[in-house]
Amino acid sequence: MGSVSLLRAATVDAKTFDPKSQRKNGVETPCRVIRLQAALEAENIRLRQLVVELLLDTSSLRAAVNHAGPR
C-alpha cells in the first residue's frame, strides 16, 4: 500500500504581480506579465502533481479496503 503524502502549501508571491505598480500610462510592463505567467505555469504543474499523488493514494486505499473484504 502506498504512503499518504502531506500536501505542501505554496502560493504565488503577491509581489510578483501588482497591477498598481505595473501600469505605466495604462499599459502593463511585459516583463511583469511574463513573470506572472511563469509563476502560474509552475503553480499549475505543482497542482497537477498533487492531483496525481492524491489519485494514487486514493487508488491504494481503495485496493486495501477491497482486499480486506467485508466485515
Helices and strands as residue ranges (DSSP letters): G 14-16, H 19-22, E 23-24, E 27-28, H 30-68
